[in-house]
Amino acid sequence: MQPELNSSEVNSQTLDERISALHKSLSPKHKRLARFVLDNKYFISFASASQAGEKIGTSAATVVRFAQTIGYEGYSEMQAAIRAELPSYMTAIVRMQVQLQAKQPSNDLLRSVYQADINNIQRTVSNISEEKLNAALETLVNANRILVVGAGLSSSCAMFLAHSLKIIGRDARVNSNEGLSLAADIALLNPGDLLIAIDMWRYVRSTIQAVSKAKEMGVSVIAITDSIVSPLARLADYAFEVVTSGISHSLSATAIMSLLNVFIAALSYKIPEQTMRSLRRVDSAYRDNDLLVLE
């Protein structure tokens, strides 16, 4: 049975919020539609219900019923809601085309890129619940071992987080690979360990499978992803949505890195003695092995 929302609640919700609130109760067909709509908002904004249905292999009537299920009077009202959010939800190719057609002067590009990253950080902060953040931090503090997983675009963020955790004395490692290496690392996890998974945009199947397997084994999972209904968000104990909009075709990892810095800073304050002890040992190791160029 689907949860009921009163009219004022529905009218104040964005498309993403409506889908998130009802996602668990949607039929498998409507869940596929939800994912398609969220990933292809620009297409949906101008495509007919028939065209949308053809893209996902269903009927126009099913597309209309989906719009009604999530609280719109019909497909056209859902389209209007999506258009109100554009251009921030353009696909990467369309976004690139619009940017290039604008013939943006090169002396404005620096400001544009930095402003986009500032906007990403501000929007990400507004998405984060302090209660959820504190609960995730407690899990991080109490974890025996920590495995950070992130492939493709997410691999650099995963490596940064694992390295930062290790430097402040946590038993952390990273796996940015797929296949046997990742499967082996997941198989060696135990209840009491923590898996942190980072994935965005076109989600990597191996990362999702790793999270699913870890959950089956009783391992806690923190997910950092770009959609409240991404596969990772639905599987994780704690899911954090980050905004990754970029200039031209590119995505930006700035908001992800800022969130990781929050985790590292907060954790350092929670375990100050362990943090300082570990930092001193690392610094001594660098000096003893002549690894640093010191002025």
N, C-alpha and C positions, 0 to 999 in steps of 0.2 A: 504494500500500500504506500503511495507516495505521500510525503509530508505536505501538509497544507500551509500555504503562506497567505496572509491577508493581503488585500489590494494595495495598501500603503507600503508594505514590505516589498512586494513585487515591483511596484512602480519606482522605488528608490534604488533598486539593484541594477548593477551592470549586467551585461550578458555573461561575463565570466562568473560573477557571483551567483546568478541564477543557475547556471550549469553546475557549479560547485555544490550548491545547496541540495540539488536534486540528483546528483550524479549516481549515488549508490542505488537509487530506486529506479533508474532508467533501464529500459530493456536493452539487451545487447545491441540491437540495431540502432537504437537511439544513442547509445554510448559511442558507437562508431561515428554517427552523425555529429555528435557533440565534439569529438576530437577533430573531425574534418572542418567543422564550422570555426572552431578556435584557431586552427592552423591556416585557414584560407578565408579570413574575414574580407579581404579586398575582393576576392572572387564572388563570395556570397553577396556582397553589397550591390553587385550589378547583375548577377545571374538570376534567371528565373528558377522557380521551384523545380521545374522539369530538368533544367540544365544541372542544377545542384544534385538532384537525384541520380541523373545519368552518371555524374562523376563518381559517385560512391556506390552505384549499382542498386539503387532503390527507386521507388516511385515518387512522383511529385506529391501525392497525397501523404506519404510517410513524412516527407520534409515539412509539409504544412502542419501535420499532427505534432511533429517534434517541436516546432515553434510554439504551438499552443500548449504543449506539455510544460515548457519552461516559462510559461506565464505571459506570452504575447497573444494578441487576438488572432494573429495569423502570420504568414511568412513575410508579408510586406512590412508589418510593424517591426519584426526582427531585423529586416534589412535597414529600416530607418534608424534603428538603434545602433547598428554597426556603422552606418555612414556617419553618424554623429561622432564616432570615435576616430575616424580616419583623419589624417593620413598615418597616424601612429601605428596602425596595424597592417600596413602594406606588406606584401611579400618582399623578399630580398631583391628579386629582379625588378619589380615595379618600383621599389624604393630607389634603386640604383638609377633607373631610367628617369625618374622625376628629378633626382639630384643633378644628373648630367644635363638634362634639358634646361635646368635653371641657370646653367653656366655661371656657377658661383665663383666670384673673384677669389683668387688664391689668397689674397691678404685677409679674407674673412674665414678661411677654412680652419685656421688655428682656433679662433674663437668658437666656431660652430662645433668642432669636435669636443672641445672642453665643456661647452655648454650642454651638449648632449649627454656627456658623462655625469655632469652635475645633476641633470634632470633624472638620469637613471638612479643615481644614489638617493635622491630625494624621494622618488617614487618607491624605491625598495624599502626605505625606512618606514614609509607609511604602510607598507604591507606586513611589517613584522610585529607580532604580538610579543610584548615584553614577558608575559607569562610563559609563552611557548619558548622564548629564548632562554629564560632562566631554567626551565625544565630540561632543555637540551644541554645546557651547560652543566647541570648536575649529573646528567648521564655521562658527559664527557669527563668530568672529574672522577667519577666512580668506575670508569671503564678500566678493565685489566689491560687489554691491548686494543690498539686502534688501527684499523685498515682503512686507508683513503683510496677510493677508486674514482678514476675519471679518464676517459679515453678521448682521442681526437681533440676537439676544441677545448675540452675540459681538462686535459692532461696537465697543462702548465699550472692551473689553479690547484689541482690535486697535489702536485709535487711541492708547491709552495706551502700548502697547509701541513703536509706530512713532515716536511723539513722543520717548519716552525714549531710543531708539536714536539718533535724530537729534541730540538735545541733547549726547550724548557723542561726537559726531563720525562716526557711521556714516551711510553713504548709504542711508537707509531711507525708505520711503513706505508709506502704507496705502491699501487699497481696501476699502471696506465696502459696495460696490455690487454689483449683479448685471448680467448682460447685456454690452453692447458695451464698457463701460468696463473691466470686469474682464478680458474676453477680450483687449483691447488690451494691458493691463499684462502679462498672462501671455505674450503673443506676443513682447514685447520683452525677456523674460528670456533669459539665456545661461548655458551651463555655467560654473560659478564663482559664479553668483548663488545666493541662498537665498530660498526661499519659506517663510514661517511661517504656518500656517493654524490658526485657532481656530474650533472648532465643537462644539456640544453639543446634547444632547436630541434635538429633531427636526432632523436634519441638513439643511443647505441644499444643494440639488443643485448650484448654481453653484460653491460652495466645493469640493465633491468633484470636480467636473469640472475646476476650475482646478488642483487638486493632481495629478490624473491626467495632464493635459496637460503640466504642468511636469516630471513624472517622465519622460514620453516625450522631452522636450527635454534631458534630462540635468541638470536643475536639482535641487539638494539640497532636501529638504523636512523641516521640523520641524512636527509636529502636536501641538496641545494639545486634548484632547477628553475625554469623560467615560466612555469604554468601551474596553476593550482590543481589542474586535472591531468598533469603529465603522468605517465606510468610510475615515475619515481615518487611523486607526491602522494599518489594513492596507496603506495606500498609502505611508505616510511612511517616511523613513530613520530618523527618531527620533520616537517617539510617547510622549507623556506623558499619563497618565491622572489627571484631577483629579476630586475629589468635589464635587458641586454640590447636595447635599441642602439644602432650605430649609424654613422654617416655613410652614405652610399650603400654598397652591398654588405658591408661588414657588420659583424656583431661586436659588442663591447663587453669585455670581462671586468670592467672597472668596478661595477656594483658588487660583483661576486668577490673580488679581492677585498673590497671594503668590508663586506660581511665576514670574510675569513679573518680580517684584522680585528673585528669585534670579538670573535671567538678567542683569538690568541690573547688579546688584551684582558678580556674578562677572566679567562682561565689563569693568566699570570697573577691577577689580584686574588684569585681564590686559593692558589697554592704558592704564595710568595716565597716561602722558605725553599721549597723544591725548585722553584724557578731560579732563584739566585744561586743555589748550590750547583745546579746544572750549568748555568751560564758561566760560572767561574771555572768549572771543569773543562768546558768547551774552549774557553779563552786560553786556559793553560795548555791544552792540547795543541791549539793553533800556534802558540808561542814556542812550546817545546820542540815542535816539528818544523819550526821556521817556515810556516805556511803564509805568513802575512808580511806585507811590505809596510813597515812602520816608519813614520817620519820622526 
